[in-house]
């Protein structure tokens, strides 16, 4: 396992981090299975666990808390808030009212008195940066969080938040957690240059592109991955963007074979090769998944392999731009584009 400094914090983190989205009912995992995965991940050198309040309605946090009992000080623990937690309209977003309440809920579910990294899961256009940053700064000063970061923010919002912190003399986001993979390279255009400019750590999620780069999806095979069962539209190869992904996967498989690598090693090695990326978040459901991904921990891709990847998916482009998750609201809602 390689270790890197998380932005400018001085905290040393593993180049692969354990994402806990599949813990609980989303991944149909039991507590014993989660504990076994956490045990094996730590044994394999991973020292970062990333979860969120919204993962299985808080169940993921509860399972992570139980799995890391007795090892809290050895783990860089991260969680997130802002996505809806129920139907009450104020049980979401990044207002002071909600963040103060929901952090206490997360700490209770995790069974800890603080988290190392508290992240705003998505940019909330209804809440000012000053409101959010002042709440996070107070929670940091209270000792409930050590650092805070953003997740899937558009580049211009990352910049705005940095300037708001400076203008109002508040603590700032020290990390960004974007989606990044060989098939989704859009953040290379704007987000990663911004994180480098401001010295933010980057925890890249979905480096296996929701399973497209796991090796399980190939031409002529039925797509039976767990993700495809509840997101079928993302895997229907009759849709042009999905057809383009499958075509790219076939070419990438040839590159991996030629380099003596698995598809997982190729995919994770690509993400961790970018100088702006601190860690790639893996999200295994099973021990087998985890072991296949840990095998990529020390993968270093040669310049020839990286060049070959660039010819298949050009730098700064994505094969499913509509899945970026950081699209400005005005591009999604016509009412926001009209007076």
C-alpha positions in Angstrom: 0.0 0.0 0.0 1.2 3.5 -0.8 0.5 6.4 1.6 0.0 10.1 0.7 -0.6 13.3 2.6 -4.2 14.4 2.6 -4.0 17.8 1.0 -2.2 20.1 3.4 -3.4 18.5 6.6 -0.3 16.4 7.3 -2.5 13.3 7.7 -1.1 10.3 6.0 -3.7 8.2 4.2 -3.7 5.0 2.1 -3.9 5.3 -1.7 -6.9 3.0 -1.6 -9.7 4.0 0.8 -12.7 1.9 1.9 -16.0 3.3 0.8 -19.0 2.0 2.8 -21.9 2.7 0.5 -22.5 -1.0 0.0 -22.7 -1.7 3.8 -26.3 -2.4 4.8 -29.4 -2.9 2.8 -28.0 -1.2 -0.4 -25.4 -4.0 -0.7 -27.4 -6.6 1.2 -24.6 -7.1 3.6 -24.7 -8.4 7.2 -22.8 -7.0 10.1 -20.5 -10.1 10.1 -19.7 -9.5 6.4 -19.0 -5.8 7.0 -16.7 -6.6 9.9 -14.8 -9.1 7.9 -14.3 -6.6 5.0 -13.2 -3.9 7.4 -10.8 -6.3 9.1 -9.3 -7.4 5.8 -9.0 -3.8 4.5 -7.1 -2.7 7.6 -4.9 -5.8 7.4 -4.2 -4.9 3.8 -3.0 -1.4 4.7 -6.1 0.7 4.2 -6.5 3.3 6.9 -9.4 5.4 5.6 -13.1 4.5 5.9 -15.6 6.7 4.2 -19.3 6.5 4.8 -22.4 8.8 4.8 -25.6 9.4 6.7 -27.6 8.6 3.6 -26.1 5.2 3.0 -28.9 2.8 3.8 -30.6 5.4 5.9 -27.8 5.5 8.5 -27.3 1.7 8.6 -23.9 2.0 7.0 -22.6 4.3 9.7 -23.9 1.9 12.4 -22.2 -1.0 10.8 -18.9 0.9 10.4 -19.0 1.9 14.0 -19.4 -1.7 15.2 -16.8 -3.0 12.8 -14.1 -0.6 14.0 -14.6 -1.1 17.7 -11.3 -0.9 19.5 -9.4 0.5 16.5 -10.8 4.0 16.3 -7.4 5.7 16.6 -6.0 3.7 13.7 -8.6 4.8 11.3 -9.1 8.1 9.4 -12.9 8.2 9.6 -15.0 10.2 7.2 -18.7 10.7 6.8 -21.0 13.0 4.9 -24.3 14.9 5.2 -26.8 17.0 3.1 -28.7 14.3 1.2 -32.3 13.8 2.4 -32.8 11.7 5.5 -36.5 11.1 5.3 -39.4 13.3 4.0 -39.2 16.2 6.4 -38.0 19.2 4.2 -35.4 20.4 6.7 -33.8 17.0 7.2 -31.4 17.7 4.4 -29.1 20.4 2.9 -26.2 22.3 4.4 -27.9 24.8 6.8 -26.4 25.2 10.3 -29.7 23.9 11.7 -29.4 20.6 9.9 -25.6 20.0 10.0 -25.4 20.5 13.8 -28.3 18.1 14.3 -27.2 15.5 11.8 -23.6 15.4 12.9 -24.8 14.4 16.3 -26.9 11.7 14.7 -23.9 10.4 12.8 -21.7 10.4 15.9 -24.3 8.4 17.7 -24.7 5.9 14.9 -20.9 5.5 14.6 -20.4 5.3 18.3 -17.6 7.9 18.4 -17.1 11.4 19.8 -15.6 12.9 16.6 -15.0 12.2 12.9 -11.8 13.0 11.1 -13.4 14.3 7.9 -16.9 15.7 7.6 -18.0 16.2 4.0 -20.8 18.1 2.4 -22.2 15.4 0.2 -23.5 17.7 -2.6 -23.5 21.4 -3.1 -26.7 22.9 -1.7 -27.8 25.9 -3.9 -30.3 27.1 -1.3 -27.6 27.7 1.4 -24.9 30.3 1.4 -21.2 29.3 1.7 -20.9 31.5 4.8 -23.8 29.7 6.5 -22.3 26.3 5.9 -18.7 27.1 6.5 -19.5 29.0 9.8 -21.4 25.9 11.1 -18.6 23.6 10.1 -16.0 25.9 11.6 -17.9 25.9 14.9 -18.2 22.1 14.9 -14.5 21.9 14.3 -13.7 24.2 17.2 -16.0 22.1 19.4 -13.9 19.1 18.6 -16.6 17.1 16.9 -14.8 17.1 13.5 -11.1 17.5 12.7 -11.4 18.6 9.1 -14.2 19.2 6.6 -14.5 18.8 2.8 -16.8 18.9 -0.1 -18.1 16.1 -2.4 -19.0 16.3 -6.1 -18.8 20.1 -6.2 -18.5 21.9 -9.5 -15.2 23.6 -9.9 -16.6 27.1 -9.6 -18.3 26.2 -6.3 -15.0 24.9 -4.9 -13.4 28.2 -5.7 -16.4 30.2 -4.3 -16.1 28.3 -1.0 -12.4 28.9 -0.7 -13.0 32.7 -1.2 -15.9 32.7 1.2 -13.7 31.1 3.9 -11.0 33.7 3.3 -13.5 36.6 3.3 -15.3 35.6 6.5 -12.2 34.3 8.3 -13.6 30.8 8.5 -11.9 27.4 8.2 -12.0 26.0 4.7 -12.7 22.8 2.9 -9.5 20.7 2.8 -10.7 17.9 0.5 -13.0 17.3 -2.5 -14.5 13.9 -3.3 -15.4 13.7 -7.0 -16.4 10.9 -9.3 -13.4 9.9 -11.4 -12.5 6.9 -13.7 -11.1 6.0 -17.1 -14.6 6.3 -18.5 -15.5 9.6 -16.6 -12.6 12.0 -17.0 -14.4 15.3 -17.0 -12.9 16.5 -13.8 -9.5 16.7 -15.4 -10.7 19.8 -17.2 -11.7 22.0 -14.3 -12.0 20.3 -10.9 -8.6 18.7 -10.6 -6.7 21.9 -11.6 -8.7 23.8 -8.9 -8.0 21.2 -6.2 -4.3 21.4 -7.1 -4.3 25.2 -7.0 -5.9 25.2 -3.5 -4.0 22.2 -2.1 -7.1 20.1 -1.5 -6.8 16.4 -1.0 -8.9 14.3 -3.5 -10.8 11.1 -2.6 -12.0 9.8 -6.0 -15.2 7.8 -5.9 -16.5 5.2 -8.4 -13.0 4.5 -9.9 -14.4 1.3 -11.3 -17.3 3.2 -13.0 -20.1 1.5 -11.2 -18.7 -1.9 -12.2 -18.0 -1.2 -15.9 -14.3 -1.5 -15.2 -14.4 -4.5 -12.8 -13.9 -7.1 -15.6 -17.4 -8.5 -15.1 -18.9 -6.5 -18.0 -17.7 -7.6 -21.4 -19.2 -7.9 -24.9 -21.5 -10.9 -25.3 -22.0 -11.4 -21.6 -25.2 -10.7 -19.7 -24.7 -7.8 -17.3 -25.6 -9.2 -13.8 -23.7 -6.9 -11.5 -25.3 -5.7 -8.3 -25.5 -2.1 -9.5 -27.3 -3.1 -12.7 -30.2 -4.6 -10.8 -31.3 -1.3 -9.4 -29.9 1.1 -12.0 -30.7 -0.8 -15.3 -30.7 2.4 -17.4 -27.0 2.8 -16.8 -26.2 -0.6 -18.2 -28.7 -0.9 -21.1 -26.3 -1.3 -24.1 -29.1 -0.1 -26.5 -28.5 3.4 -25.1 -25.7 5.0 -27.1 -23.6 6.2 -24.1 -23.6 2.7 -22.7 -22.7 1.2 -26.0 -19.8 3.6 -26.1 -18.7 2.5 -22.7 -18.8 -1.1 -23.7 -16.8 -0.5 -26.8 -14.2 1.4 -24.7 -14.1 -1.5 -22.1 -13.3 -4.0 -24.8 -10.3 -1.8 -26.0 -9.2 -1.3 -22.4 -9.3 -5.0 -21.8 -6.8 -5.5 -24.6 -4.5 -2.9 -23.0 -4.8 -4.6 -19.6 -4.0 -8.0 -21.1 -1.0 -6.6 -23.0 0.3 -5.2 -19.7 -0.3 -8.3 -17.7 -2.9 -6.5 -15.5 -6.5 -7.2 -14.5 -9.1 -4.6 -15.5 -9.3 -3.6 -11.8 -5.6 -3.0 -11.6 -5.8 -0.9 -14.8 -8.7 1.1 -13.5 -7.4 1.8 -10.0 -3.8 2.3 -11.3 -5.1 5.0 -13.7 -7.0 6.9 -11.0 -4.1 6.9 -8.4 -1.6 7.9 -11.1 -3.0 11.4 -11.4 -0.9 13.7 -9.2 -4.0 15.5 -7.9 -5.6 12.3 -6.6 -4.8 11.3 -3.0 -6.9 8.1 -2.7 -9.3 6.0 -4.8 -12.4 4.9 -2.9 -13.2 1.3 -3.4 -16.7 0.0 -2.4 -16.5 -3.8 -2.1 -19.6 -5.8 -1.0 -17.7 -9.0 -0.4 -14.3 -10.2 0.7 -13.6 -11.5 -2.8 -14.3 -8.0 -4.2 -12.0 -6.5 -1.6 -9.1 -8.8 -2.3 -9.3 -8.3 -6.1 -9.1 -4.5 -5.5 -6.4 -4.7 -2.9 -4.3 -6.4 -5.5 -4.1 -3.0 -7.3 -2.7 -1.2 -4.2 0.8 -1.1 -5.6 0.0 -0.9 -9.3 2.0 1.7 -11.2 1.0 2.1 -14.8 3.8 2.7 -17.3 3.7 5.8 -19.6 2.9 3.5 -22.6 -0.2 2.1 -20.8 -1.4 5.6 -19.8 -0.9 6.8 -23.4 -2.9 3.9 -24.6 -5.7 4.7 -22.3 -5.7 8.3 -23.5 -6.2 7.1 -27.1 -9.3 5.2 -26.0 -10.9 7.9 -23.8 -9.4 11.3 -24.4 -8.2 13.4 -21.4 -10.9 15.6 -19.9 -13.8 13.7 -21.5 -16.5 11.4 -20.1 -18.5 8.7 -21.9 -21.6 9.5 -19.9 -21.6 13.2 -19.2 -25.2 13.1 -17.9 -24.0 11.1 -14.9 -21.5 13.6 -13.7 -23.6 14.5 -10.6 -22.1 18.0 -10.5 -24.1 19.6 -13.3 -25.2 23.2 -12.4 -28.9 23.2 -11.5 -29.8 25.7 -14.3 -28.8 23.0 -16.9 -31.3 20.6 -15.4 -34.3 22.9 -14.6 -35.5 25.0 -17.5 -37.2 27.4 -15.1 -33.8 28.5 -13.8 -32.8 29.6 -17.3 -35.8 31.8 -17.9 -37.0 35.1 -16.4 
